[in-house]
Structure formats: structure tokens, C-alpha cells
Amino acid sequence: MAENVSVMDPLYQSYCLPLDGVLQHKYVLRGKSLGMAALPLQWVRGQHFGKTCDPSLFEHSCGLARLALGICAKNQIQTLDFVVAAFLRGIGQTAFAYLGEQRLMGYNAGERAAQLVMEDSLAALVRKAGANPVAVAAIMRGREPYGPLLMGESSIETLDSALRFAMRYGIVQTHVYRTLEIAKAFKRTPRGWVVEAAVLPQLERYKFVMQHNWQVACGTRFLGRAALLRRALDAYQAQTGALVKLLSGTDLAAAENLRRTPVAAAYIKMLDEDAPLYHVGDVPAPGVNPSALRKRVAAQVHLPEDCILAEGPCHARAGALTLTLSNGQQFHAAPVVPAVLRVYATLKPRVNPEPRAWL
């Protein structure tokens, strides 16, 4: 059995995880240099990105393992399969999270994590920790009874990520809801997982935080920075064809490689220097071809096409949570996401745009 390792966490303070060897594996250590969100915090705040990712995927993974331990203790679950699956579920993440994953058509971070768990070096450490790597991989793929707690709209993942994101990005200043208290309210029953109704006030606070997170993520500034990074990734792939290799590294390494690639460097420089972007309008997203849209906008505002960016909210179901309460009621929270593409120009438009003409 692996020894307990003490972890310091901004959300849960100090706790121990029985994952000593697993914590030292290269796939896990990589998570210390991966951000939990798609955009490094420095770029969101208008600073050069070159030191650290904040908050890190590793920190989030430790938090998920802590929540899983709470659920196991509450339900007298002896196996560590669920705890290890919760801790390792993020090892398949690419650099720049969903922005990177969306550039790799058909990529599934959860499936990739399940594959990596079965590699000999990591599987041996999982066994040493007292877990079964086959069972861990199955949970990552959604197998009952623990899979739904990590996948889909009953996932504890969003409970941790929403508060961690909000506190680190300055959206809230305190622990608005008690994540661990909610996790310990999960009960396994013959009809599936239910949550004690007593934590409903905490769940309502979660909904409040989640909605505020999405207001930031759908804001013109956040999406503008995302559009720059997306364009840099597309330009890099067009020139080198090596996007898979780039995204298999860390955020820091990927950013540095983009800086060294001429076609991508201009966009990263704008992120590093917090260069102004001009939000020239929004258009309904369904059925819009972004490439054709950029051409139409460029012609109207009299700018080169490569000066026009378009970005829409991604992962519109991220943060959605549907739980059955012990009193039979359903709790549901889902982000309110505008179904639009926000259109930006990297240079000031020479004429006032008329968005209706772009459709």
C-alpha cells in the first residue's frame, strides 16, 4: 500500500492522500504545469505568461481525490478505485485544456486518461496504492456505480472546479459554498446516487458561482483572448503540422514554441503585451461558418482578413449539474450561455461595422 502524502490546498487546507507513488508519476507531475482553465491566468489579466499556471490541474486533481475520499467515508466504501480515478481523470488533458482539445478532432481527454492508466509504469503504482487499474479505467469511462460521479451532469468535478476557478480569478473572495460538505452528502442507494436535501442551500450557492463564472468566460475580454490563442494554434498547425506534439506538453512549453513560430508569434505577442482587441459585434452562432464570416467582416470594415477573429463560448454544458435529492426533488443548474460568435478586429476598424450585413 502507498503511504499517505500531506497536501496543502487553498480550498480544503491540509489533508492526506494515500497515493504516494502515484503522485510522483510523470503524467501526474505534468499536471503541475497545466492550467485548469484554457487560458493562463496571466493572459486573462493582461500579463506576460512565462512563470506558472494558476490554478494548476494538479491542484484540481488533488481536490477531486479529497472529495472522493469524503464520499467513500460517508458510504463506507473500502476500495480506492474511485479515489484514484478521481485523482487521475485529468492526465489526458492537453495543453490549454478545451481550446487545445478542440483543435484535435475527435480527441477525448477522458478516454486518453483511461488508456494512460493501463500503461505498465502507472498501472504498477496504482496497484501499489491498493487500487485496480482496470477498474480505475472503467470508472473513467463512466461505469456504474462511480463513473457518473466523475462524468456527465452528476459529476463532483464541477463542484471543485467552479469554486477553484472563481476564487483564483477573483470572481469571489471567499468559500461561497462548502464543496466537501456537498460531497459528503452523496449517498448510494438502490436507485442510484442521491444527495441529502439538507445541502440544498449549498447547491444554490454553487449555482450562483457557476453563473458568475460563465459571465466572465462569455465576456468580450475572455473570449477575445481565447480567439487569439485559437488563431495561434491554427496557424501553428497550418505551418508545422505538429499540433499533437505541441499540445502533449505543458502550457508553458506550448506557449514558448508558439512564440518561436513566426505565423503564431504575432498572436502570442498580443496576448503577452495585452494588445487591444476591438469587439465589432456579435452574430448568432448556429449555422455560421467562421471562415466565411471573417471574410465578410473584413470586407465591410476594410481590414485584412487575418485581422478578424471570431470566438464563441465553448463547452456550453460545463458546469451543468443535475442531482436527485433525498426528498425526491431534482436539483438542476445549467449555465446561461449566449449562442453567439463574438467578432473582433486586431486593428481599429476604418468604418463602423453593421453586424446585420454579416449574416
ZAROTOR-888923 format. One record per atom (N, C-alpha, C, O, CB): x, y, z. Coordinates in pm, whole numbers, plus 50000, padded with zeros to 5 digits. Each point is the difference from the previous one (the first is absolute). Glycine has a CB too. Example, Ala and Ser with C-alpha at 12.3 -4.5 7.8 and 13.67 -1.06 7.14 Angstrom:
<sites>
513194943150780;499115011950000;500905012050000;501044999850066;497074988550059;501545022249803;500825011950006;499235010950073;500515011150017;500674982649768;
</sites>
This chain:
<sites>
500854988050000;499155012050000;500885012550000;501055000450064;497114987250059;501395022649805;500745012549996;499835007550131;499014998450071;500705002949680;501285007050280;499945007950122;499145012649978;499835004549887;502454986850182;497205014050040;499245012549992;500955011649973;501115000650054;497144990150103;501305018549761;500775012049968;499165012150040;498835000949965;502404987549843;499385020850266;499305012050042;499915009949884;500985002249929;499814994350309;498045009449744;499745009549893;499465012950060;499124999850085;500434981549750;501005030050119;499465013050038;499175005349884;500485000649886;501485004250268;496814999049874;499065003749894;499265012750040;499515000850113;500234975049818;500155034149982;499275012350033;498534997750036;499425007850076;502135004149771;497864977550098;498584997550029;499804991650125;499085002650078;500484999049679;501284988350263;499784990550107;501095000050105;500034991450088;498744994849751;502135023550153;501125001450093;500874987549997;500434995949892;498185019150255;501684978849967;500924988750003;499244986950011;499074998650080;502695016050024;498674975749815;499404986750007;501024990049946;501035003949944;496605005350030;502084978150043;500914989549955;499364991649891;498804997050005;502255002550222;499754996749674;499564991249893;500854987350003;501225001050009;498015018649849;500164968650135;500754987450005;500544996249862;499754989149950;498815003350241;502215016849748;500394998549860;501485003349978;500365005649897;497295000150037;503184990850160;501395004449998;500684997849865;500445009649937;499664985250306;499984992749710;500684997449875;499325006149880;500665005249910;500144974150190;497885020249898;499235005649889;500285014949985;500085005249889;498124977350146;501945024550078;500235014449997;501315003749931;500165011449956;498544990450254;502234988749779;501305003049942;500124995649855;501065001749939;499904996050287;497984996949717;500094995549861;500065011949905;499455010650030;499294968550029;501935019249828;500215011149906;498695005849947;499925012049977;502244977749960;496835002050044;498725005249951;499345009050104;499345009849965;500384969749893;500455017150268;499445008150108;500805012950017;499425010850013;499764968450102;502145019749884;500855011750016;499795010049886;500125012150021;501574973850100;498015009349761;499705009049888;498835009350034;499965011449955;500874971149884;498235012450242;498855008050037;500345012450080;499205009350008;499514970049990;502505021150063;500415011950072;500315011549905;500025011650042;500884973950140;499335011449692;500295010349900;498905001349897;500215005449891;502204990350143;496414999350000;498825001749916;498975008150078;499774997650118;500674980649761;498955031350054;498965007750064;498694992450004;499754991549915;501375029450011;498064982150173;498694993850008;499075005549893;499114993049951;501215003650295;499895016149716;499175006549900;500785001249869;501214997949997;497565014850182;500534990649713;500625000649868;500995011549987;501014998749931;496944990949976;501765021550158;500865011749989;500825001850126;499435001050109;498915009749738;502994989850142;500825003050118;499555013250064;499665009649931;502284977949966;498095012750235;499495011550074;500725013049962;499395010649997;500054974050191;501855014349782;500745012349965;499445006549876;499925012249993;502124978250110;497565001649797;499465005849878;498635006350025;499655010149938;501624973049928;497955011050222;498705005850033;500195013650067;499255009449975;499744967650050;502035023850060;500255012450072;500845010049921;500235011250046;499614975850164;500615009049671;500805009049919;501465000350039;500625010650000;497365002749970;502584975050064;501404999050039;500714989649914;499374991149943;500055015750293;501894994649755;500794990149925;499924986550069;500184999050122;501385019149796;498164971450003;499894986550054;501354993049986;500414996649889;497125002350053;503174999050170;501294993649992;500504994250130;501164996050008;499325019449812;498674984050281;500464995050130;499234987950048;500594989550025;500085033650030;498034978149957;499264989150062;498574999649949;499485009849948;501974992050255;497914986749813;498584998649969;499235001250131;500414994550101;500064990649697;498425022050200;499335002950126;498505001149977;499575009249930;502495002650156;497134979549969;500344988350081;500404988249911;499664999649882;498765008250296;502304982949878;500534988949920;499034988249997;499164998350088;503175009149970;497834984649839;499234987749989;500324990750117;499124993150050;500855009249700;501294997550293;500404991550113;499215003850126;499514991350072;502805006249828;497585015350125;499255004750117;498554995449993;499434995450099;502095024649918;497884981449864;498624995749980;499864984950018;499024995450058;500635023849784;501344973250110;499964985450013;500054995850147;499284990950042;501835007049734;499745008850301;500054997150144;498665003050065;499534992550085;502935012849919;496925005749956;498705003650054;498944989649970;499184996850086;501455027049890;499384970949901;499034989749965;500224987450082;499044993650044;500825015749725;501394987050252;500294988350084;499505002250142;499504990750063;502505004049796;498135017650191;499505003050135;498484998450007;499484994450096;502445021549939;497384988949863;498544998349998;499634985349991;499064995550065;500705027049826;500974969950027;499734985749987;500224992750133;499234991150035;501435010149723;500395002750316;500224994150133;498825002850092;499594991450077;502895011249893;496975009550022;498855003450082;498794991549967;499294995650090;501585027549926;498894974649855;498884991549959;500214985750046;499074993450047;500545021449754;501634980350186;500294986350043;499804998250150;499444990050044;502205008149768;498825011850266;499834999150145;498535000050038;499584992450087;502615019249945;497024997049902;498585001150031;499274986849969;499084996150072;501025028649879;500324968549942;499294988249953;500724987050035;499644989349951;499445024449864;501944987350272;500764988350045;500544991849882;499924987750000;498665011750207;501955007649695;500604993549883;501484997550031;500755009350030;497615002149809;502054976150155;501354996250040;501015001249886;501165003550023;497844981250144;500575012449710;500935000349887;500445014249969;499265009650021;499664969849887;502305021850042;500535013149961;499865002649850;500535010049950;501074988450240;497714992849738;499885001749854;499415013649964;500505006749910;499224968650067;499235028750092;499345012749970;500915011850032;500055009749923;497734979850123;502935009950065;500895011050039;501115001749897;500325011149959;499174984750284;501104992949715;501085000749901;499475004949866;500675007949932;500544973450185;497605014249844;499415004649874;499745015150004;500245007049902;498714970450065;500575027550148;499775014450013;501305007849988;500055010549937;497964984850208;503044999349917;501285007049998;500635000249860;500625009849960;499714983750278;499524995449689;500684998649872;499145003949880;500474999149886;500864982950217;497455022149917;499115002549885;500525011049908;499615000549884;498484992250258;502785016149908;500475011149918;501284997449924;500465008849927;498455005550234;501694973849851;501324998049940;499954999749847;501045000749935;499624986850268;498165011449741;499885000349855;499825014049944;499885001749878;499164975850135;500935032550072;499765013749953;501185004949916;501154996950029;497455007850175;501095002849691;501045006149918;500415013450060;499375005050093;499734983349701;501955017450150;500315014050032;498835008749959;499344997349899;503154998650072;497245014550106;498935009549977;498614993650005;499065004949938;502525008349924;498304975850211;498714993750031;499124998849877;500444995149896;499715014150335;498584995449779;499064997349892;500385007049871;499674995149892;498565002150278;502455014449837;500415006749878;500984991349921;499974999649877;499695022750233;501214970749963;500914990849933;499284987749950;500214995749887;501635012650254;497304985949943;499324987749964;499105001849880;499874990949918;500215002250319;499295018549749;499115002349887;500765001149868;499424997849894;499015013650260;502864991949853;500785000749876;500394986049952;500394998449884;500485024150184;499034967550018;500324986249964;498694992749978;499404995050095;502785005250037;497384999149747;498694994649967;499844985850055;500834991349974;499105023049819;498994983550283;499724986850053;500744996550128;499874988950051;499715004649720;501215015850281;500764997150122;499074999650121;499135008650016;502915002449885;498154978950183;499204998450121;500954998750118;500664989750016;497444999149856;501975021650212;500965000150110;499724988950100;500934994150055;499325030549916;498464972450054;499664989450093;500444986349951;500544992050077;497545021649998;501704983849798;500424987249942;501524999050000;500564989350026;497385010149832;502735011750114;501474999950001;500514997050140;500964992550016;499105023949794;499314989350293;500404997250137;499834985350033;500874994150066;498505029249999;499524970649891;499764985850026;501074991449933;500394989650055;497155014949962;502934999749866;501064992649932;501335001250075;500734990250015;498105013549767;501475008450264;501285002250068;500084992450132;501084995550038;499045027049856;498764975950175;499994992750127;500454985549981;500554994050092;497595020749989;501644979849800;500344986049974;501464998249958;500454988649985;497185007649951;503105014750044;501424998549969;500734993950120;499675002850115;500235017149726;501094971950131;500634991950105;500505008450117;499774996450116;500894987449708;500035027350148;500625007650109;498975005850095;500184999750121;501725005749729;497004999950095;498975005950085;499124989350061;499605001150116;500435019449743;499654969150066;499174989150053;500654993650122;499314996450095;499794999449675;502245002750229;500714994150115;499845008650124;499834994850110;501824994749734;498405023850139;499845009150113;498555000150050;499765001250120;502125012849792;497184984849997;498594999350039;499764987650085;499295000550100;500035011949690;501264976550169;499854987750080;500655001650136;499454995650101;500524990749689;501205020050213;500695002150127;499165008550095;500064998450122;502134999849759;497025010950062;499125008450082;498784992450051;499255005150083;501525014649785;499044968150083;498884992050047;498795000649910;498914996250041;501915007450185;499365001149649;498895001049906;500254990849882;501124995449979;498455028450091;499394973649854;500064991549882;499985008849875;499005006749976;499834974350148;502245019349797;500035008949884;498894997449899;499525009349935;502924992050097;497144986149954;498904996949908;498715006650049;499265005949921;501834972250015;498655020950194;498815006350058;500095015249992;498995006749976;500744973650178;501475025249868;500195014549991;499685004949860;499305010049984;502474988950194;498744994149720;499745003849861;498514999249968;499465008549930;502824983450006;497064997950116;498564998449975;499215011550062;499055004949939;501254970250055;500085029250126;499335011350064;500195012649916;499065007849982;501294981750245;500865012449721;500275011649914;499135000149875;499715010649944;502624989750142;497274987849871;499144998949882;498525000550036;499144998549913;502654988149976;497925015450241;498615002150040;499294988150058;498785000550018;501185016049811;500764972750203;499334988050048;499385002350137;500595006450087;501014979649783;497205008750148;499315000450130;500784991650103;500704990649961;497055012649922;502145000050245;499195010950056;500745013350015;499395010250031;499354972350088;502605017349860;500765012250030;500235009049879;500245011950015;500874975450166;498805007049700;500235007949880;499175012749990;500535010549965;500044968449926;498115020350139;499185012249990;500455011350092;499665011649977;498484973749962;502615011450166;500495010650090;501195007549942;500405010450053;498784976150139;501385008249700;501125006849933;499655004749861;500715008249942;500834978050191;497385008749810;499645003149862;498575005349996;499164996250082;502424985949832;498155026649992;498625004449977;499525010150102;500795006850064;498784971349834;499125022750116;499395010850077;499754996550146;499315007450070;499655000049720;501594981650258;499994997050143;501415000450056;500254994750109;497704991149861;502955020349959;501424999350033;500395009350114;499565011550006;500884982449758;500395000950326;500555008350107;501075009349946;500405009550067;499104972550099;500985015349712;501085008049942;499635014749995;500825008750032;499904971649834;498065022650093;499605014049984;499855007150135;500135012250006;498714981549783;500904998850318;499915006250133;501345006050040;500065011050055;498154972850010;502865008849906;501345004950033;500465010849902;500485010550041;500054967150057;499315019749773;500555009249900;499335013650003;500675010249980;499884970249879;498145020150165;499305012849999;500515009350110;500265011849974;497734976849932;502165006250215;500455008550110;501495003349986;500425011150030;497824978750120;502545000549806;501445002349983;500235010849894;500825009050020;499674967150047;498815023049823;500105010049893;499585013750051;500695010049979;498874972349847;499305018250243;499455012850045;500925007050099;500185012249992;497534978849971;502875001550130;500865006150100;501335004549940;500495010750034;498424975150140;501675006249739;501285003749942;499895011449899;500935007949985;499814968750050;498145024349897;499825010549901;499365012650060;499715009549928;500084972949897;500005017550306;499495011950066;498535002449982;499525011150025;502684998249946;497054980549987;498565001549982;499305000250135;499045007450019;501094981149758;500355003450317;499555000350139;501245000550088;501094996249957;496754990949990;502005017450176;501145001650090;500014989750112;501014998550069;498975025649878;498924968950072;499904990650112;499434986649952;499604998649884;500095020750277;500274971149930;499394987149971;498485001750002;499364998050104;502634989349998;497455016349786;498575003049993;499164987850035;498965001150063;501505016449763;499994970850132;499314987750038;501034989950050;501205001249972;496965003049859;501374986050244;500894990250063;500024987149917;499134991450012;500405018650217;501484989149687;500094989049904;500044986550069;499294990849961;501905024449882;499634983550259;500154987250068;498714995950070;499664988250005;502775016550025;496855005050022;498714996950065;499024994349898;499264990750031;501125027750138;499624987049710;499124994749895;500424985849964;499154991249986;500465032149926;501704974650071;500484986649962;499614989550105;499614988949965;502305021849912;498214992950249;499674990550105;498504997550013;499574991250074;502475016150046;497175000549807;498554997950001;499554990049893;498824996549994;500915026850092;501214972049828;499654990049900;499794986550067;500844995550078;500475017049746;497574981150146;499684986850058;499674990349888;499245003049908;499905007750304;501454977449798;499704989649901;498774992350045;499954995050113;502495003149823;496585000949978;498754993150030;499714990149888;500655000449896;498455019650234;499914971049891;499644990649892;499555007049872;500074994249892;499284989550283;500185028849836;499565007349879;501065009749949;499725008749918;497944989250163;503565000349968;501085008649953;500455009850106;499624998850116;499504998849654;501685012050190;500525009950093;498975010850028;499395005449907;502934990050011;497505007750209;499155011250040;500825008950092;501014995850057;496854990349922;501705026250034;500705009850083;499065004650110;498855003549973;502595003949832;499054992850317;499175004150112;499455014149977;500745009249966;500604976250189;497375016049863;499335012749970;500505011550087;499815011649967;498204975449962;502625009650184;500475010550091;501055009149936;500205011250046;499324973450144;501165010749703;501045008349938;499465008449884;500775006049926;500924976950141;496995017449917;499435008049890;500465014550003;500315005549894;497714979550109;502035021650115;500525013849999;501425001149945;500345009849934;498204994850262;502294985349830;501365000149945;499974998349848;500785006449929;500094984150287;498245001149736;499884998149856;499515012649931;500445003149889;499104972750150;499575031650025;499535012649942;501155010049991;500065008049907;497634987950185;503205003750005;501175008949994;500954995649890;500635008349934;499164996450312;500314982249735;500794995249886;499445005749870;500765004849915;499794974050210;498145020949858;499375005249879;500365014749980;500275004349888;497844979250137;501885024050082;500355014349994;501435001849949;500255008249913;498174996550277;502534987549866;501405001249959;500184995749855;500695006649923;500044989250314;498644993149725;500134994949864;499515010349898;500645001949897;499064974850189;499185029849943;499485010049906;500955011949988;500205005249890;497474987750166;502925011350054;500955011149995;501284996049924;500585008249928;498505000550291;501354978849796;501144995249922;499735001449851;500855004549923;499744979550261;498215012149776;499675000349858;499845014349949;500255002549882;498654975450143;500715031250060;499965014049957;501405004849962;500175007649905;497844996650243;502994991249928;501395003549967;500444992749874;500575006149909;499934997650335;499224983249749;500464991949887;499345004049869;500554997549893;499864983950266;498415024649848;499305004549879;500205014849973;499465005449904;498864976850134;502465024450047;500225014349984;500905003049881;500734991349953;498975011550291;500245009549710;500755003749881;501514998650021;500724996249907;497445019650032;502334987150181;501444999150023;500474985549996;500954996849929;498955024050209;499444970349937;500434986150008;499934993549862;500954993449959;498245005450278;499715003049692;499864993849869;500975006149899;500464993249909;497145002050142;502715017749965;500975006249911;501384993850015;500694997449902;498015023750109;501714976550116;501294993650022;499974985549949;500984995249944;499435019750257;498464978349818;499874986349949;500114999749848;500594990749944;497965003550252;500895015949738;500065000649853;501445001549952;500394994149900;497325016050096;503084997850076;501415001649963;500764986850014;500784996249912;499135027750161;499864969050038;500694987350020;499554989849896;500834992649947;499355012350299;498544994649726;499514990549899;500645002849864;500414990749930;497415007350195;502285014949837;500605003349871;501494996049999;500504995349899;497855023950073;502334982750140;501414996050007;500144985049982;500914995549929;499565023950223;498664972749910;500064985549987;499714995749857;500674991149947;498625006650292;499725008449698;499674996649861;501175003449906;500324992449909;497235011550140;503065007849974;501125004149915;501194990450018;500684996549904;498565027650111;501004971850109;501094990750029;499774986749928;500924994549940;499435016550284;498434984049783;499704987249934;500155001349850;500524990949935;497915003250250;501115017149757;500095001849855;501455000249953;500304995149891;497555017750115;503034992750074;501405001049958;500814987650032;500824995749919;499025028650114;499934969750085;500874989150045;499364986349993;500704990049986;500365026450160;497614982949864;499334987150007;500314992250126;499774987950006;500285011749750;500465007350345;500474993250122;499195004050122;500545000650111;501744998549791;496435003650079;499195004650113;499864989450109;499985003450118;498795011449724;501134972650119;499864989350100;501205000050093;499834999250122;498834987049715;502525014750109;501215000350082;500025012350089;500344999150118;500894988249706;498425024250120;499985012450078;499094998850121;500385004050111;500095008949680;498344981850189;499004999650107;500224988550098;499334999350103;499075011049739;502524980750126;500314989150095;500945004650109;500254992650095;499414990849722;500875028750171;500885005550103;499235008250100;498824997650025;503035002549812;498825009750222;499385008550101;499575013249937;500385003249887;501024986150293;497815018349894;499595013249952;501205009049975;500075006949899;497784990750227;503115002149968;501175008549987;500824996549876;500405008949925;499654993450323;500194984849731;500794995749885;499285003049870;500615004249903;500424977950237;497645015749859;499235002749878;500035014949967;500165003749884;498374976650166;501335028250051;500035014449976;501345004449944;500065008349910;498304994950274;502724991149869;501335003749952;500214995349856;500605007249921;500274991550314;498664989549731;500114995249862;499195008749905;500425002549887;499934974250199;498495027949958;499205008949916;500735013349978;499945005649891;497954983750196;502805015650016;500755012549986;501134998549897;500385009849934;499074995950305;501094982349748;501124997849909;499564996949857;500834998549911;500474993450284;497405007149783;499474996849868;499425012849939;499005005250051;500494970850019;501115029349824;499635013349950;498515002149977;499475010550035;502744990049862;497104989750044;498595002349967;499125000650124;498925005849996;501454982649787;500085005750327;499245000250125;500485010750096;499255004450087;500354971449884;501655028550013;500635008950098;499275013250015;499935005450111;502234984049836;497305015949944;499335013150008;498804999550093;499735009650072;501044995449695;498494983850231;498824998850085;500404998250147;499365005750088;499364984249720;502345002350218;500464998350137;500575013250054;499835003150117;500674972549836;500165032149961;500525012950042;498865009150044;500135007550097;501824990049746;496935002050086;498845008150040;499484995750136;499575008450080;499844994749679;500634983850269;499574995150131;500985004550108;499605004950106;499314975249786;502395018350081;501025003750098;499965015050032;500205003950115;501234977249802;498335027149982;500055014550018;498635006150027;499865012150012;502114988349839;497004991050160;498645004750024;499595010549895;499445010450033;500854985150214;500015001449628;499665009149890;498485001449990;499284990550028;502825003049848;497415018350085;498565002149993;499364991949888;500584998349893;499755024550200;498484972349933;499154993949898;498745008449990;499515005350100;501424971349944;498545024549837;498805008049978;498834990649975;499954993049900;501415026250005;497704980950190;498804991749987;499055007149904;499455010550033;500814979850203;499575003949647;499225006949896;498574994949987;499245005249919;502894998749962;497504985950197;498614995649997;499864985250029;500994992850010;498545025149828;499214977550175;499664986150023;499054995249892;499205007849948;501134995050300;499764984549718;499054994049906;499544986850057;500754993450073;500355017949728;497664984550169;499534987050048;500934988949952;500394999749883;497255008750117;502724982650091;501004989849969;499494988649911;500734995849910;500305009850306;497744989349804;499604988149924;500075002249849;499455009849948;499074983950242;502144997249741;500045000449855;500975009949940;500035001449878;497674991650132;503095014050072;500945009949947;501354993549975;500544993150087;498255025350036;501744983849758;501354995449968;500985010850040;500015010649938;499144975149870;501695011950295;500895010750048;500925005649892;500245012049996;499684977250225;500595002149690;500905004749895;499285009449905;500525010649966;500784968250052;497505017349939;499235008649910;499605012950070;499965010749939;499204969149939;500545019250251;499625011850077;501165010050004;499795012049982;498634974150157;502815009049884;501155008950006;500195007449867;500345011949999;500734972950169;498715008349722;500145006549869;498995011249984;500355010949953;500484967749951;497935018850134;498965010349984;500295012050090;499855011549958;498474970749984;502095015050182;500285010950093;501195008249951;499965012350001;499114974150191;501995006849764;501195007049952;499685009349885;500495011349993;500904969450079;497765014649836;499635008449887;499235012350045;500185010949945;499774968949910;499195018650245;499175011350043;500785010450079;499775012049986;498294972650017;502875010750082;500735009550085;501335004349938;500775007350061;498144982350138;501355005649677;501185004349926;501304996550072;500905008250013;497745010349890;501444968950143;501204995050063;500394986649938;499154993249944;500275018950271;501864984149795;500384986749951;499274989050077;499685001650117;502575007449819;497504980049996;499254989250063;500704994550123;499354995850096;499724998549682;502305005750220;500704994350116;499935008950123;500514996450105;501004992349736;497865023150147;499775008750115;498674997150068;499715005850105;501665011749784;497814973750054;498664997450052;500004986650075;500474989949949;498495023349861;500504987050309;499894988150084;498554997850036;499245009550015;503084994050076;497284984049923;498644996850045;500094988850102;500694990049978;498305017149800;500314994550332;500074990150108;498654999150069;499355010150024;503114994350009;497124983449997;498774997950075;500264992250126;501044993550011;497675007149777;500374999950308;500184992350124;500154985149969;499264994549919;499405022650206;502294976549940;500254985849981;499524992250122;499845005550109;502134999649742;497814982050127;499574991250111;498795005950071;500025002050122;502354989949908;496585010949894;498855006950057;499304991950109;499205005650076;500525005749706;500574975750228;499394992050106;500924999050122;499604994550102;499164992649724;502455018150164;500904999650114;499395007750116;499575011449984;502434986749864;497964995850268;499385006450115;498594995250024;499455002350108;501955017249851;497994973849943;498644994950019;500024988950106;500904991650002;498505014149758;499614994550325;499944990450110;498554996150023;499145008650022;502935001150084;497664977249888;498664994850026;500104989150106;500664989849978;498585015649785;500124996750349;500104990750112;498604996650053;499105008349999;503175001150062;497594978249985;498784995950068;500205001850150;500954994750058;498474988849758;499675023950248;500115002450144;499294988850077;499184992749945;500935032250015;500244973950166;499454989250082;498505001450023;499344990250036;502875008050075;497245013749868;498545001950015;499274997649868;498805002649991;501625013850192;500294978849715;499384996949872;500045011349899;499704997949883;498864986850239;501805027349920;500055011349909;501274999449915;500974993250033;497705020750130;501294993549728;501165001049911;500615013950015;499315010250003;499674973349834;502345016550172;500735012849994;500665000849864;500674990649957;499725009950294;499425010849682;500615001649868;500605013949988;499365010050034;499014973749866;502865016850053;500675012749973;500684998949865;500704990249973;499645014550275;499475005149668;500634999949868;500395014249964;499275009450032;499404970449896;502475022150007;500425013549963;499095006049894;499524993049911;502825000850146;497455019149953;499285007549897;501055005849907;500685009750033;497344995850122;502104988449728;501085003549908;499425005849872;499184993549936;502274988350160;498955030249866;499495005949875;500494992249879;501204997449987;498735025150122;499174973849804;500354992249880;500455009649890;499335001449897;499024980250165;502785024849961;500505009749903;501504998049976;500704994150083;497535022349990;502224988549815;501425001749975;500345014750022;499365008749943;500704971949890;500935022050251;500475013850017;501095002649897;500934992049985;498505007950264;500455011249683;500915003349890;500915011450044;499545010150053;498774982249774;502995005850151;501015009750043;500885003749882;500124992749902;499864997950332;500645021149779;501035004249906;501265003450079;499925006050107;498355002849729;502894987350110;501265003150068;500465014349969;500885005250068;499744970549922;498795030549909;500255014049969;498685007550008;498934994049984;503035000249867;498095018850175;498785007850010;499305000449865;500625003949901;500385009850285;497714982449808;499285000249872;499965014149941;499895009950072;498724970850006;501495020049790;500025013049934;498605005749980;499845012049975;502264981149912;496904998250123;498615004649990;499214993350111;500424989750053;499755013749696;498695002450286;499144994050100;499374987449944;499385000549894;500175021950210;500604966149964;499454987549947;498484999550013;499415006650086;502734982049972;497265003649855;498564997450006;499824984950006;499954993449896;499475028049973;500474973250252;499964985450014;498924993049918;500194988649958;500705014950267;497985003349751;498944993449926;500444996449859;499464990649941;498885021850195;502634995049809;500464997149866;500894987749993;500344995549891;499515028750062;500544970250164;500904988649998;499254986949983;500604989949964;500985023050180;497134987149883;499244987550002;499764994949859;499384989549982;499525017550232;
</sites>
